């Protein structure tokens, strides 16, 4: 059982919001910055 495109986008948006909250706490964390960038590009590619 797979995800619909809408479900996938919802998951990405939720994940991005959590990543952005984490960046507010530790703005210099390069791994979180990288993940945020990857997730944002996943939304833009769709």
mmCIF entry with sequence, helices, sheets and N, C-alpha, C, O atoms, coordinates in Angstrom:
data_MODEL
# 
_entry.id   MODEL 
# 
_entity.id                         1 
_entity.type                       polymer 
_entity.pdbx_number_of_molecules   1 
# 
_entity_poly.entity_id                      1 
_entity_poly.type                           'polypeptide(L)' 
_entity_poly.nstd_linkage                   no 
_entity_poly.nstd_monomer                   no 
_entity_poly.pdbx_seq_one_letter_code       
;(UNK)(UNK)(UNK)(UNK)(UNK)(UNK)(UNK)(UNK)(UNK)(UNK)(UNK)(UNK)(UNK)(UNK)(UNK)(UNK)
(UNK)(UNK)(UNK)(UNK)(UNK)(UNK)(UNK)(UNK)(UNK)(UNK)(UNK)(UNK)(UNK)(UNK)(UNK)(UNK)
(UNK)(UNK)(UNK)(UNK)(UNK)(UNK)(UNK)(UNK)(UNK)(UNK)(UNK)(UNK)(UNK)(UNK)
;
_entity_poly.pdbx_seq_one_letter_code_can   XXXXXXXXXXXXXXXXXXXXXXXXXXXXXXXXXXXXXXXXXXXXXX 
_entity_poly.pdbx_strand_id                 A 
# 
loop_
_entity_poly_seq.entity_id 
_entity_poly_seq.num 
_entity_poly_seq.mon_id 
_entity_poly_seq.hetero 
1 1  UNK n 
1 2  UNK n 
1 3  UNK n 
1 4  UNK n 
1 5  UNK n 
1 6  UNK n 
1 7  UNK n 
1 8  UNK n 
1 9  UNK n 
1 10 UNK n 
1 11 UNK n 
1 12 UNK n 
1 13 UNK n 
1 14 UNK n 
1 15 UNK n 
1 16 UNK n 
1 17 UNK n 
1 18 UNK n 
1 19 UNK n 
1 20 UNK n 
1 21 UNK n 
1 22 UNK n 
1 23 UNK n 
1 24 UNK n 
1 25 UNK n 
1 26 UNK n 
1 27 UNK n 
1 28 UNK n 
1 29 UNK n 
1 30 UNK n 
1 31 UNK n 
1 32 UNK n 
1 33 UNK n 
1 34 UNK n 
1 35 UNK n 
1 36 UNK n 
1 37 UNK n 
1 38 UNK n 
1 39 UNK n 
1 40 UNK n 
1 41 UNK n 
1 42 UNK n 
1 43 UNK n 
1 44 UNK n 
1 45 UNK n 
1 46 UNK n 
# 
_struct_asym.id          A 
_struct_asym.entity_id   1 
# 
loop_
_struct_conf.conf_type_id 
_struct_conf.id 
_struct_conf.pdbx_PDB_helix_id 
_struct_conf.beg_label_comp_id 
_struct_conf.beg_label_asym_id 
_struct_conf.beg_label_seq_id 
_struct_conf.pdbx_beg_PDB_ins_code 
_struct_conf.end_label_comp_id 
_struct_conf.end_label_asym_id 
_struct_conf.end_label_seq_id 
_struct_conf.pdbx_end_PDB_ins_code 
_struct_conf.beg_auth_comp_id 
_struct_conf.beg_auth_asym_id 
_struct_conf.beg_auth_seq_id 
_struct_conf.end_auth_comp_id 
_struct_conf.end_auth_asym_id 
_struct_conf.end_auth_seq_id 
_struct_conf.pdbx_PDB_helix_class 
_struct_conf.details 
_struct_conf.pdbx_PDB_helix_length 
HELX_P HELX_P1 AA1 UNK A 5  ? UNK A 25 ? UNK A 5  UNK A 25 1 ? 21 
HELX_P HELX_P2 AA2 UNK A 30 ? UNK A 45 ? UNK A 30 UNK A 45 1 ? 16 
# 
_struct_conf_type.id          HELX_P 
_struct_conf_type.criteria    ? 
_struct_conf_type.reference   ? 
# 
loop_
_atom_site.group_PDB 
_atom_site.id 
_atom_site.type_symbol 
_atom_site.label_atom_id 
_atom_site.label_alt_id 
_atom_site.label_comp_id 
_atom_site.label_asym_id 
_atom_site.label_entity_id 
_atom_site.label_seq_id 
_atom_site.pdbx_PDB_ins_code 
_atom_site.Cartn_x 
_atom_site.Cartn_y 
_atom_site.Cartn_z 
_atom_site.occupancy 
_atom_site.B_iso_or_equiv 
_atom_site.pdbx_formal_charge 
_atom_site.auth_seq_id 
_atom_site.auth_comp_id 
_atom_site.auth_asym_id 
_atom_site.auth_atom_id 
_atom_site.pdbx_PDB_model_num 
ATOM 1   N N  . UNK A 1 1  ? 0.842  -1.174 0.000  1.00 0.00 ? 1  UNK A N  1 
ATOM 2   C CA . UNK A 1 1  ? 0.000  0.000  0.000  1.00 0.00 ? 1  UNK A CA 1 
ATOM 3   C C  . UNK A 1 1  ? 0.890  1.242  0.000  1.00 0.00 ? 1  UNK A C  1 
ATOM 4   O O  . UNK A 1 1  ? 1.680  1.455  0.920  1.00 0.00 ? 1  UNK A O  1 
ATOM 5   N N  . UNK A 1 2  ? 0.751  2.039  -1.027 1.00 0.00 ? 2  UNK A N  1 
ATOM 6   C CA . UNK A 1 2  ? 1.584  3.224  -1.152 1.00 0.00 ? 2  UNK A CA 1 
ATOM 7   C C  . UNK A 1 2  ? 0.866  4.490  -0.741 1.00 0.00 ? 2  UNK A C  1 
ATOM 8   O O  . UNK A 1 2  ? -0.301 4.470  -0.349 1.00 0.00 ? 2  UNK A O  1 
ATOM 9   N N  . UNK A 1 3  ? 1.583  5.582  -0.838 1.00 0.00 ? 3  UNK A N  1 
ATOM 10  C CA . UNK A 1 3  ? 1.029  6.900  -0.514 1.00 0.00 ? 3  UNK A CA 1 
ATOM 11  C C  . UNK A 1 3  ? 0.567  7.581  -1.780 1.00 0.00 ? 3  UNK A C  1 
ATOM 12  O O  . UNK A 1 3  ? 1.150  7.401  -2.849 1.00 0.00 ? 3  UNK A O  1 
ATOM 13  N N  . UNK A 1 4  ? -0.486 8.365  -1.649 1.00 0.00 ? 4  UNK A N  1 
ATOM 14  C CA . UNK A 1 4  ? -0.882 9.218  -2.766 1.00 0.00 ? 4  UNK A CA 1 
ATOM 15  C C  . UNK A 1 4  ? 0.064  10.412 -2.800 1.00 0.00 ? 4  UNK A C  1 
ATOM 16  O O  . UNK A 1 4  ? 0.783  10.672 -1.835 1.00 0.00 ? 4  UNK A O  1 
ATOM 17  N N  . UNK A 1 5  ? 0.059  11.123 -3.895 1.00 0.00 ? 5  UNK A N  1 
ATOM 18  C CA . UNK A 1 5  ? 0.899  12.302 -4.025 1.00 0.00 ? 5  UNK A CA 1 
ATOM 19  C C  . UNK A 1 5  ? 0.552  13.321 -2.938 1.00 0.00 ? 5  UNK A C  1 
ATOM 20  O O  . UNK A 1 5  ? 1.441  13.949 -2.363 1.00 0.00 ? 5  UNK A O  1 
ATOM 21  N N  . UNK A 1 6  ? -0.736 13.481 -2.662 1.00 0.00 ? 6  UNK A N  1 
ATOM 22  C CA . UNK A 1 6  ? -1.172 14.434 -1.648 1.00 0.00 ? 6  UNK A CA 1 
ATOM 23  C C  . UNK A 1 6  ? -0.678 14.025 -0.251 1.00 0.00 ? 6  UNK A C  1 
ATOM 24  O O  . UNK A 1 6  ? -0.257 14.873 0.536  1.00 0.00 ? 6  UNK A O  1 
ATOM 25  N N  . UNK A 1 7  ? -0.732 12.738 0.044  1.00 0.00 ? 7  UNK A N  1 
ATOM 26  C CA . UNK A 1 7  ? -0.230 12.245 1.330  1.00 0.00 ? 7  UNK A CA 1 
ATOM 27  C C  . UNK A 1 7  ? 1.277  12.471 1.441  1.00 0.00 ? 7  UNK A C  1 
ATOM 28  O O  . UNK A 1 7  ? 1.777  12.868 2.494  1.00 0.00 ? 7  UNK A O  1 
ATOM 29  N N  . UNK A 1 8  ? 1.990  12.216 0.357  1.00 0.00 ? 8  UNK A N  1 
ATOM 30  C CA . UNK A 1 8  ? 3.439  12.401 0.350  1.00 0.00 ? 8  UNK A CA 1 
ATOM 31  C C  . UNK A 1 8  ? 3.785  13.870 0.590  1.00 0.00 ? 8  UNK A C  1 
ATOM 32  O O  . UNK A 1 8  ? 4.671  14.180 1.387  1.00 0.00 ? 8  UNK A O  1 
ATOM 33  N N  . UNK A 1 9  ? 3.086  14.770 -0.100 1.00 0.00 ? 9  UNK A N  1 
ATOM 34  C CA . UNK A 1 9  ? 3.330  16.196 0.091  1.00 0.00 ? 9  UNK A CA 1 
ATOM 35  C C  . UNK A 1 9  ? 3.036  16.614 1.525  1.00 0.00 ? 9  UNK A C  1 
ATOM 36  O O  . UNK A 1 9  ? 3.761  17.429 2.095  1.00 0.00 ? 9  UNK A O  1 
ATOM 37  N N  . UNK A 1 10 ? 1.977  16.063 2.111  1.00 0.00 ? 10 UNK A N  1 
ATOM 38  C CA . UNK A 1 10 ? 1.653  16.360 3.500  1.00 0.00 ? 10 UNK A CA 1 
ATOM 39  C C  . UNK A 1 10 ? 2.763  15.909 4.441  1.00 0.00 ? 10 UNK A C  1 
ATOM 40  O O  . UNK A 1 10 ? 3.122  16.622 5.378  1.00 0.00 ? 10 UNK A O  1 
ATOM 41  N N  . UNK A 1 11 ? 3.300  14.725 4.188  1.00 0.00 ? 11 UNK A N  1 
ATOM 42  C CA . UNK A 1 11 ? 4.410  14.208 4.987  1.00 0.00 ? 11 UNK A CA 1 
ATOM 43  C C  . UNK A 1 11 ? 5.632  15.118 4.872  1.00 0.00 ? 11 UNK A C  1 
ATOM 44  O O  . UNK A 1 11 ? 6.284  15.415 5.872  1.00 0.00 ? 11 UNK A O  1 
ATOM 45  N N  . UNK A 1 12 ? 5.939  15.555 3.659  1.00 0.00 ? 12 UNK A N  1 
ATOM 46  C CA . UNK A 1 12 ? 7.093  16.431 3.437  1.00 0.00 ? 12 UNK A CA 1 
ATOM 47  C C  . UNK A 1 12 ? 6.881  17.769 4.138  1.00 0.00 ? 12 UNK A C  1 
ATOM 48  O O  . UNK A 1 12 ? 7.799  18.287 4.773  1.00 0.00 ? 12 UNK A O  1 
ATOM 49  N N  . UNK A 1 13 ? 5.677  18.330 4.028  1.00 0.00 ? 13 UNK A N  1 
ATOM 50  C CA . UNK A 1 13 ? 5.384  19.610 4.682  1.00 0.00 ? 13 UNK A CA 1 
ATOM 51  C C  . UNK A 1 13 ? 5.500  19.495 6.212  1.00 0.00 ? 13 UNK A C  1 
ATOM 52  O O  . UNK A 1 13 ? 6.061  20.374 6.866  1.00 0.00 ? 13 UNK A O  1 
ATOM 53  N N  . UNK A 1 14 ? 4.971  18.415 6.764  1.00 0.00 ? 14 UNK A N  1 
ATOM 54  C CA . UNK A 1 14 ? 5.078  18.184 8.202  1.00 0.00 ? 14 UNK A CA 1 
ATOM 55  C C  . UNK A 1 14 ? 6.543  18.060 8.618  1.00 0.00 ? 14 UNK A C  1 
ATOM 56  O O  . UNK A 1 14 ? 6.972  18.654 9.608  1.00 0.00 ? 14 UNK A O  1 
ATOM 57  N N  . UNK A 1 15 ? 7.296  17.288 7.854  1.00 0.00 ? 15 UNK A N  1 
ATOM 58  C CA . UNK A 1 15 ? 8.720  17.108 8.148  1.00 0.00 ? 15 UNK A CA 1 
ATOM 59  C C  . UNK A 1 15 ? 9.469  18.436 8.065  1.00 0.00 ? 15 UNK A C  1 
ATOM 60  O O  . UNK A 1 15 ? 10.326 18.724 8.899  1.00 0.00 ? 15 UNK A O  1 
ATOM 61  N N  . UNK A 1 16 ? 9.140  19.247 7.050  1.00 0.00 ? 16 UNK A N  1 
ATOM 62  C CA . UNK A 1 16 ? 9.793  20.554 6.910  1.00 0.00 ? 16 UNK A CA 1 
ATOM 63  C C  . UNK A 1 16 ? 9.505  21.443 8.110  1.00 0.00 ? 16 UNK A C  1 
ATOM 64  O O  . UNK A 1 16 ? 10.392 22.154 8.583  1.00 0.00 ? 16 UNK A O  1 
ATOM 65  N N  . UNK A 1 17 ? 8.277  21.410 8.606  1.00 0.00 ? 17 UNK A N  1 
ATOM 66  C CA . UNK A 1 17 ? 7.949  22.252 9.755  1.00 0.00 ? 17 UNK A CA 1 
ATOM 67  C C  . UNK A 1 17 ? 8.757  21.828 10.980 1.00 0.00 ? 17 UNK A C  1 
ATOM 68  O O  . UNK A 1 17 ? 9.201  22.677 11.752 1.00 0.00 ? 17 UNK A O  1 
ATOM 69  N N  . UNK A 1 18 ? 8.949  20.525 11.161 1.00 0.00 ? 18 UNK A N  1 
ATOM 70  C CA . UNK A 1 18 ? 9.750  20.031 12.289 1.00 0.00 ? 18 UNK A CA 1 
ATOM 71  C C  . UNK A 1 18 ? 11.220 20.424 12.103 1.00 0.00 ? 18 UNK A C  1 
ATOM 72  O O  . UNK A 1 18 ? 11.881 20.840 13.054 1.00 0.00 ? 18 UNK A O  1 
ATOM 73  N N  . UNK A 1 19 ? 11.720 20.291 10.882 1.00 0.00 ? 19 UNK A N  1 
ATOM 74  C CA . UNK A 1 19 ? 13.115 20.670 10.612 1.00 0.00 ? 19 UNK A CA 1 
ATOM 75  C C  . UNK A 1 19 ? 13.334 22.158 10.865 1.00 0.00 ? 19 UNK A C  1 
ATOM 76  O O  . UNK A 1 19 ? 14.365 22.549 11.411 1.00 0.00 ? 19 UNK A O  1 
ATOM 77  N N  . UNK A 1 20 ? 12.370 22.987 10.471 1.00 0.00 ? 20 UNK A N  1 
ATOM 78  C CA . UNK A 1 20 ? 12.509 24.435 10.672 1.00 0.00 ? 20 UNK A CA 1 
ATOM 79  C C  . UNK A 1 20 ? 12.471 24.802 12.151 1.00 0.00 ? 20 UNK A C  1 
ATOM 80  O O  . UNK A 1 20 ? 13.178 25.710 12.589 1.00 0.00 ? 20 UNK A O  1 
ATOM 81  N N  . UNK A 1 21 ? 11.652 24.100 12.913 1.00 0.00 ? 21 UNK A N  1 
ATOM 82  C CA . UNK A 1 21 ? 11.638 24.316 14.370 1.00 0.00 ? 21 UNK A CA 1 
ATOM 83  C C  . UNK A 1 21 ? 12.992 23.935 14.966 1.00 0.00 ? 21 UNK A C  1 
ATOM 84  O O  . UNK A 1 21 ? 13.510 24.629 15.841 1.00 0.00 ? 21 UNK A O  1 
ATOM 85  N N  . UNK A 1 22 ? 13.558 22.831 14.489 1.00 0.00 ? 22 UNK A N  1 
ATOM 86  C CA . UNK A 1 22 ? 14.874 22.404 14.973 1.00 0.00 ? 22 UNK A CA 1 
ATOM 87  C C  . UNK A 1 22 ? 15.941 23.429 14.618 1.00 0.00 ? 22 UNK A C  1 
ATOM 88  O O  . UNK A 1 22 ? 16.869 23.651 15.396 1.00 0.00 ? 22 UNK A O  1 
ATOM 89  N N  . UNK A 1 23 ? 15.818 24.057 13.449 1.00 0.00 ? 23 UNK A N  1 
ATOM 90  C CA . UNK A 1 23 ? 16.790 25.081 13.049 1.00 0.00 ? 23 UNK A CA 1 
ATOM 91  C C  . UNK A 1 23 ? 16.678 26.335 13.910 1.00 0.00 ? 23 UNK A C  1 
ATOM 92  O O  . UNK A 1 23 ? 17.668 27.041 14.103 1.00 0.00 ? 23 UNK A O  1 
ATOM 93  N N  . UNK A 1 24 ? 15.490 26.620 14.428 1.00 0.00 ? 24 UNK A N  1 
ATOM 94  C CA . UNK A 1 24 ? 15.341 27.762 15.334 1.00 0.00 ? 24 UNK A CA 1 
ATOM 95  C C  . UNK A 1 24 ? 16.129 27.521 16.624 1.00 0.00 ? 24 UNK A C  1 
ATOM 96  O O  . UNK A 1 24 ? 16.677 28.450 17.217 1.00 0.00 ? 24 UNK A O  1 
ATOM 97  N N  . UNK A 1 25 ? 16.172 26.263 17.039 1.00 0.00 ? 25 UNK A N  1 
ATOM 98  C CA . UNK A 1 25 ? 16.877 25.904 18.279 1.00 0.00 ? 25 UNK A CA 1 
ATOM 99  C C  . UNK A 1 25 ? 18.377 25.847 18.046 1.00 0.00 ? 25 UNK A C  1 
ATOM 100 O O  . UNK A 1 25 ? 19.158 26.347 18.856 1.00 0.00 ? 25 UNK A O  1 
ATOM 101 N N  . UNK A 1 26 ? 18.781 25.235 16.935 1.00 0.00 ? 26 UNK A N  1 
ATOM 102 C CA . UNK A 1 26 ? 20.210 25.101 16.609 1.00 0.00 ? 26 UNK A CA 1 
ATOM 103 C C  . UNK A 1 26 ? 20.438 25.534 15.160 1.00 0.00 ? 26 UNK A C  1 
ATOM 104 O O  . UNK A 1 26 ? 20.576 24.693 14.272 1.00 0.00 ? 26 UNK A O  1 
ATOM 105 N N  . UNK A 1 27 ? 20.478 26.846 14.924 1.00 0.00 ? 27 UNK A N  1 
ATOM 106 C CA . UNK A 1 27 ? 20.573 27.356 13.546 1.00 0.00 ? 27 UNK A CA 1 
ATOM 107 C C  . UNK A 1 27 ? 21.873 27.013 12.816 1.00 0.00 ? 27 UNK A C  1 
ATOM 108 O O  . UNK A 1 27 ? 21.931 27.092 11.588 1.00 0.00 ? 27 UNK A O  1 
ATOM 109 N N  . UNK A 1 28 ? 22.903 26.640 13.549 1.00 0.00 ? 28 UNK A N  1 
ATOM 110 C CA . UNK A 1 28 ? 24.190 26.336 12.909 1.00 0.00 ? 28 UNK A CA 1 
ATOM 111 C C  . UNK A 1 28 ? 24.361 24.860 12.562 1.00 0.00 ? 28 UNK A C  1 
ATOM 112 O O  . UNK A 1 28 ? 25.418 24.456 12.077 1.00 0.00 ? 28 UNK A O  1 
ATOM 113 N N  . UNK A 1 29 ? 23.338 24.058 12.806 1.00 0.00 ? 29 UNK A N  1 
ATOM 114 C CA . UNK A 1 29 ? 23.440 22.622 12.551 1.00 0.00 ? 29 UNK A CA 1 
ATOM 115 C C  . UNK A 1 29 ? 23.376 22.357 11.041 1.00 0.00 ? 29 UNK A C  1 
ATOM 116 O O  . UNK A 1 29 ? 22.318 22.474 10.423 1.00 0.00 ? 29 UNK A O  1 
ATOM 117 N N  . UNK A 1 30 ? 24.508 22.004 10.471 1.00 0.00 ? 30 UNK A N  1 
ATOM 118 C CA . UNK A 1 30 ? 24.605 21.823 9.021  1.00 0.00 ? 30 UNK A CA 1 
ATOM 119 C C  . UNK A 1 30 ? 23.791 20.638 8.516  1.00 0.00 ? 30 UNK A C  1 
ATOM 120 O O  . UNK A 1 30 ? 23.265 20.682 7.404  1.00 0.00 ? 30 UNK A O  1 
ATOM 121 N N  . UNK A 1 31 ? 23.683 19.594 9.305  1.00 0.00 ? 31 UNK A N  1 
ATOM 122 C CA . UNK A 1 31 ? 22.916 18.410 8.886  1.00 0.00 ? 31 UNK A CA 1 
ATOM 123 C C  . UNK A 1 31 ? 21.429 18.748 8.778  1.00 0.00 ? 31 UNK A C  1 
ATOM 124 O O  . UNK A 1 31 ? 20.756 18.325 7.837  1.00 0.00 ? 31 UNK A O  1 
ATOM 125 N N  . UNK A 1 32 ? 20.927 19.508 9.741  1.00 0.00 ? 32 UNK A N  1 
ATOM 126 C CA . UNK A 1 32 ? 19.520 19.903 9.683  1.00 0.00 ? 32 UNK A CA 1 
ATOM 127 C C  . UNK A 1 32 ? 19.296 20.855 8.507  1.00 0.00 ? 32 UNK A C  1 
ATOM 128 O O  . UNK A 1 32 ? 18.277 20.764 7.823  1.00 0.00 ? 32 UNK A O  1 
ATOM 129 N N  . UNK A 1 33 ? 20.227 21.751 8.271  1.00 0.00 ? 33 UNK A N  1 
ATOM 130 C CA . UNK A 1 33 ? 20.125 22.670 7.130  1.00 0.00 ? 33 UNK A CA 1 
ATOM 131 C C  . UNK A 1 33 ? 20.086 21.887 5.818  1.00 0.00 ? 33 UNK A C  1 
ATOM 132 O O  . UNK A 1 33 ? 19.297 22.193 4.923  1.00 0.00 ? 33 UNK A O  1 
ATOM 133 N N  . UNK A 1 34 ? 20.941 20.881 5.717  1.00 0.00 ? 34 UNK A N  1 
ATOM 134 C CA . UNK A 1 34 ? 20.993 20.056 4.513  1.00 0.00 ? 34 UNK A CA 1 
ATOM 135 C C  . UNK A 1 34 ? 19.678 19.299 4.300  1.00 0.00 ? 34 UNK A C  1 
ATOM 136 O O  . UNK A 1 34 ? 19.150 19.255 3.189  1.00 0.00 ? 34 UNK A O  1 
ATOM 137 N N  . UNK A 1 35 ? 19.162 18.707 5.374  1.00 0.00 ? 35 UNK A N  1 
ATOM 138 C CA . UNK A 1 35 ? 17.885 17.999 5.284  1.00 0.00 ? 35 UNK A CA 1 
ATOM 139 C C  . UNK A 1 35 ? 16.758 18.934 4.881  1.00 0.00 ? 35 UNK A C  1 
ATOM 140 O O  . UNK A 1 35 ? 15.924 18.580 4.048  1.00 0.00 ? 35 UNK A O  1 
ATOM 141 N N  . UNK A 1 36 ? 16.727 20.117 5.460  1.00 0.00 ? 36 UNK A N  1 
ATOM 142 C CA . UNK A 1 36 ? 15.691 21.095 5.131  1.00 0.00 ? 36 UNK A CA 1 
ATOM 143 C C  . UNK A 1 36 ? 15.753 21.454 3.648  1.00 0.00 ? 36 UNK A C  1 
ATOM 144 O O  . UNK A 1 36 ? 14.724 21.576 2.984  1.00 0.00 ? 36 UNK A O  1 
ATOM 145 N N  . UNK A 1 37 ? 16.940 21.616 3.152  1.00 0.00 ? 37 UNK A N  1 
ATOM 146 C CA . UNK A 1 37 ? 17.127 21.939 1.741  1.00 0.00 ? 37 UNK A CA 1 
ATOM 147 C C  . UNK A 1 37 ? 16.646 20.800 0.838  1.00 0.00 ? 37 UNK A C  1 
ATOM 148 O O  . UNK A 1 37 ? 15.982 21.041 -0.170 1.00 0.00 ? 37 UNK A O  1 
ATOM 149 N N  . UNK A 1 38 ? 16.980 19.578 1.200  1.00 0.00 ? 38 UNK A N  1 
ATOM 150 C CA . UNK A 1 38 ? 16.564 18.404 0.418  1.00 0.00 ? 38 UNK A CA 1 
ATOM 151 C C  . UNK A 1 38 ? 15.046 18.279 0.408  1.00 0.00 ? 38 UNK A C  1 
ATOM 152 O O  . UNK A 1 38 ? 14.443 18.067 -0.644 1.00 0.00 ? 38 UNK A O  1 
ATOM 153 N N  . UNK A 1 39 ? 14.430 18.410 1.579  1.00 0.00 ? 39 UNK A N  1 
ATOM 154 C CA . UNK A 1 39 ? 12.972 18.286 1.669  1.00 0.00 ? 39 UNK A CA 1 
ATOM 155 C C  . UNK A 1 39 ? 12.280 19.403 0.899  1.00 0.00 ? 39 UNK A C  1 
ATOM 156 O O  . UNK A 1 39 ? 11.263 19.170 0.246  1.00 0.00 ? 39 UNK A O  1 
ATOM 157 N N  . UNK A 1 40 ? 12.828 20.620 0.972  1.00 0.00 ? 40 UNK A N  1 
ATOM 158 C CA . UNK A 1 40 ? 12.243 21.733 0.219  1.00 0.00 ? 40 UNK A CA 1 
ATOM 159 C C  . UNK A 1 40 ? 12.320 21.467 -1.276 1.00 0.00 ? 40 UNK A C  1 
ATOM 160 O O  . UNK A 1 40 ? 11.370 21.755 -2.004 1.00 0.00 ? 40 UNK A O  1 
ATOM 161 N N  . UNK A 1 41 ? 13.434 20.924 -1.743 1.00 0.00 ? 41 UNK A N  1 
ATOM 162 C CA . UNK A 1 41 ? 13.565 20.640 -3.177 1.00 0.00 ? 41 UNK A CA 1 
ATOM 163 C C  . UNK A 1 41 ? 12.618 19.520 -3.596 1.00 0.00 ? 41 UNK A C  1 
ATOM 164 O O  . UNK A 1 41 ? 12.182 19.484 -4.747 1.00 0.00 ? 41 UNK A O  1 
ATOM 165 N N  . UNK A 1 42 ? 12.298 18.616 -2.694 1.00 0.00 ? 42 UNK A N  1 
ATOM 166 C CA . UNK A 1 42 ? 11.342 17.549 -3.005 1.00 0.00 ? 42 UNK A CA 1 
ATOM 167 C C  . UNK A 1 42 ? 9.967  18.138 -3.270 1.00 0.00 ? 42 UNK A C  1 
ATOM 168 O O  . UNK A 1 42 ? 9.246  17.647 -4.139 1.00 0.00 ? 42 UNK A O  1 
ATOM 169 N N  . UNK A 1 43 ? 9.592  19.168 -2.548 1.00 0.00 ? 43 UNK A N  1 
ATOM 170 C CA . UNK A 1 43 ? 8.307  19.826 -2.773 1.00 0.00 ? 43 UNK A CA 1 
ATOM 171 C C  . UNK A 1 43 ? 8.319  20.598 -4.092 1.00 0.00 ? 43 UNK A C  1 
ATOM 172 O O  . UNK A 1 43 ? 7.334  20.598 -4.831 1.00 0.00 ? 43 UNK A O  1 
ATOM 173 N N  . UNK A 1 44 ? 9.432  21.247 -4.374 1.00 0.00 ? 44 UNK A N  1 
ATOM 174 C CA . UNK A 1 44 ? 9.525  22.061 -5.587 1.00 0.00 ? 44 UNK A CA 1 
ATOM 175 C C  . UNK A 1 44 ? 9.569  21.208 -6.841 1.00 0.00 ? 44 UNK A C  1 
ATOM 176 O O  . UNK A 1 44 ? 9.109  21.647 -7.895 1.00 0.00 ? 44 UNK A O  1 
ATOM 177 N N  . UNK A 1 45 ? 10.107 20.011 -6.757 1.00 0.00 ? 45 UNK A N  1 
ATOM 178 C CA . UNK A 1 45 ? 10.213 19.133 -7.915 1.00 0.00 ? 45 UNK A CA 1 
ATOM 179 C C  . UNK A 1 45 ? 8.872  18.543 -8.321 1.00 0.00 ? 45 UNK A C  1 
ATOM 180 O O  . UNK A 1 45 ? 8.687  18.137 -9.469 1.00 0.00 ? 45 UNK A O  1 
ATOM 181 N N  . UNK A 1 46 ? 7.946  18.497 -7.390 1.00 0.00 ? 46 UNK A N  1 
ATOM 182 C CA . UNK A 1 46 ? 6.668  17.841 -7.647 1.00 0.00 ? 46 UNK A CA 1 
ATOM 183 C C  . UNK A 1 46 ? 5.717  18.664 -8.430 1.00 0.00 ? 46 UNK A C  1 
ATOM 184 O O  . UNK A 1 46 ? 4.604  18.220 -8.712 1.00 0.00 ? 46 UNK A O  1 
# 
